[in-house]
Amino acid sequence: MSANQPPLLEVQSISKYFGSVIALKDISMQVHAGQVMCLLGDNGAGKSTLIKILSGVFPPDEGKYLVEGQEVHFGSPRDALNRGIATVYQDLAMIPLMSISRNFFLGSEPTIGRGPFRRFDVKKADQVTKEELSKMGIDLRDTTQAVGTLSGGERQSVAIARAVYFGAKVLILDEPTAALGVKEAAVVLRYIAQARARGLGVIFITHNVHHAYPIGDQFTLLNRGRSYGTFAKSNITREEVLAMMAGGEELEEMSHELAEFARTDTTAGATLAQASRAYESEAQDLGTESSPGSGAQ
Amino acid sequence: MSAIQQTAGGASADERIARESVFGRLLRRPELGAVGGAIVVWIFFALVAGGKGFLSLAGTASYLEVSAELGILATAVTLLMIGGEFDLSIGSVIGATGMLMTILVVQFGWPVWLAIIMTVLFALGTGYVNGLLVVRTQLPSFIITLATLFIYRGLTIAITRLLTGRTQLSGLSDAPGFSSAKAIFASSLNIGSATFKASVLWWLLIVALATWILLRTSFGNWIFAVGGGEQAAHNVGVPVRRVKIMLFMGTALAACLVAIIQAITFDGADVLRGTNQEFLAIIASVVGGSLLTGGYGSPIGTAFGALILGMVRQGIVFAGVDADWYQVVLGVILMAAVLINRSIRLQALRRR
């Protein structure tokens, strides 16, 4: 993380347009080894567009994309993968009906034998999968069980371990905690910390500041295709992050509205109380003459 | 870190692994339903038609022959279905390739082996066209191959009539190379009164090969992947299109093999040969545990599926029941297999 070492991944004022829609405008960001960069923003902020550029799905229309100081032009996700930039997609990371070890090595199967007898080394796949998962601190019962039997958090964790094993230098995690419960999310966050400890750069995309803040070293905030800038954790509080995220303003507005509701509620309550008092006294007045309840007495 | 590794190191002695019984493991195999079904069907016909020849060696040979030709097709269909696609055109490809081979030999005087090579290349071409259309258009393969089912059959009938003026053609046996071709594709082994066909050996060979490819090669892993999660497979660099096209070429090749076996066995071809075989192959595959939605299945299960269909087909005849009932039984078996397999699969995916 020394100053003279180029960042693992860097984008310089990149923009992306879809027809007349400005999806991203003038975004700059750096990710260093052993750092977790949180990419925060509400729906429609441009997070997905940015990760698609980073993972090689499509190129930016303007700006530069550098990996370890060199400018790159990726034609496909495979190109990005070859440069050590691995993306773990939220629900498209694993194939549920296949075993853990088959998933782990999918597309890069270890083989033994030669020529027509070259075959998938199932034993090695099982063994390496088990080893790699335990290195990440993932404790699994059996690597031959179907991925579909794992929980969402476990699936994400296996996908992270796989990316790490296949030489990822930068790990892009697309909303890894979005569909998870509190405990599950904590599990995934722990594996992100593991990946960081092993010297990877991590880009963690989320709209949940409570997941981002504990793990993040840097925060880049996107709003409507533009960046509010990147902030180190020491310079920003959780509340400030929350306030800056798109929706922060709305949240503030909403709290005003809620306060307004509460105020009108009290006014309404007072009016109601007044009315009922008036009614009661009226009833009392009437009761002296014709109220059936009091008349019976 | 060391603490983590220690816990992980202890994972091999994880008490949770022991919880899974051998029986539980068996239940999760896709083959189980078909193996059980085959035993039940065999016992049923042994009781009903045992005295009428079903249990004899000749009876066994007769249902094995039916199962073998269907099994060859169904094995390739299973791989394709695991890969998430259908091929309804294989019945027509049987008709087309059988007729092509016969016309080349009888009408144009080609030697048998040259005609076989040409026929194989042609079959691979039809499979390639099916596959290319499916991956290019992204339309359901059910529709694409339903279209090619009619196109291939129609072309076969029209062109055959145009060239020969007939819809049936025979006379392969007079051509050079017929005897060696017969030895390989249609020889038979007599044991007592029973005649076991070479097609049974081809069937076993193809099931073994398909199982090996599926479970022990990278390509097999890709087949499961393209059927189980195409996008996820693409994301990790599996050549999804290539895998699918090759699987379509596989089903066409299997159809071609069946056509060659039949043409040599019957000394000629008929433009209508192979009609409805595509459905029987899919039934055998589903009875064998394949999932219609892809990503799951087994060639060995399919072999037992084909065995069930063969036993039912011949068993009904042995039992003296009118063969018309075969289709009814077929439908009932398919229905039962789908229901049983569904419950097995739910078991397999249930969290342990």
Contacts between the chains, C-beta under 8 A, distances in Angstrom:
chain1	res1	chain2	res2	distance
A	77	B	235	6.4
A	77	B	237	7.8
A	78	B	237	5.2
A	81	B	237	6.8
A	87	B	235	7.6
A	89	B	232	7.9
A	89	B	235	6.5
A	92	B	229	7.2
A	92	B	231	4.9
A	92	B	232	4.8
A	92	B	235	6.0
A	93	B	232	6.4
A	93	B	235	7.6
A	94	B	229	7.4
A	94	B	232	6.3
A	95	B	224	7.1
A	95	B	225	5.5
A	95	B	228	4.0
A	95	B	229	3.9
A	95	B	232	5.3
A	95	B	233	6.8
A	95	B	295	6.8
A	96	B	228	6.8
A	96	B	229	7.2
A	96	B	349	7.2
A	97	B	224	7.2
A	97	B	228	4.5
A	97	B	291	7.8
A	97	B	295	4.3
A	97	B	296	5.1
A	97	B	349	7.7
A	98	B	221	7.8
A	98	B	224	5.3
A	98	B	225	6.7
A	98	B	228	5.7
A	98	B	295	7.4
A	102	B	221	5.6
A	102	B	224	6.9
A	105	B	221	7.4
A	106	B	221	6.1
A	106	B	222	7.7
A	106	B	225	5.4
A	106	B	233	6.7
A	106	B	236	5.2
A	106	B	238	6.5
A	107	B	222	7.7
A	107	B	225	7.8
A	107	B	233	7.3
A	107	B	236	3.9
A	107	B	237	4.1
A	107	B	238	4.9
A	108	B	236	7.6
A	108	B	237	7.3
A	109	B	218	4.0
A	109	B	221	5.6
A	111	B	218	6.4
A	118	B	217	7.5
A	119	B	212	7.8
A	119	B	216	4.6
A	119	B	217	5.4
A	120	B	215	7.8
A	120	B	216	5.4
A	120	B	217	5.3
A	120	B	218	5.4
A	120	B	220	6.8
A	120	B	221	6.0
A	122	B	215	7.6
A	122	B	216	6.8
A	130	B	11	7.4
A	133	B	8	7.5
A	134	B	4	7.5
A	134	B	5	6.4
A	134	B	8	2.8
A	134	B	9	7.0
A	134	B	11	6.4
A	135	B	5	7.2
A	135	B	8	7.5
A	137	B	4	4.1
A	137	B	7	7.7
A	137	B	8	6.9
A	138	B	8	7.8
A	139	B	7	6.1
A	139	B	8	5.7
A	139	B	11	5.4
A	139	B	14	7.7
A	140	B	11	7.2
A	141	B	11	7.9
A	141	B	14	5.8
A	141	B	16	4.7
A	141	B	17	5.5
A	141	B	352	7.1
A	142	B	17	5.7
A	142	B	20	7.6
A	145	B	352	6.9
A	146	B	348	6.6
A	146	B	349	6.3
A	148	B	349	4.6
A	149	B	349	6.4
A	149	B	350	7.3
A	149	B	351	5.3
A	149	B	352	5.8
A	151	B	351	7.6
A	197	B	1	7.8
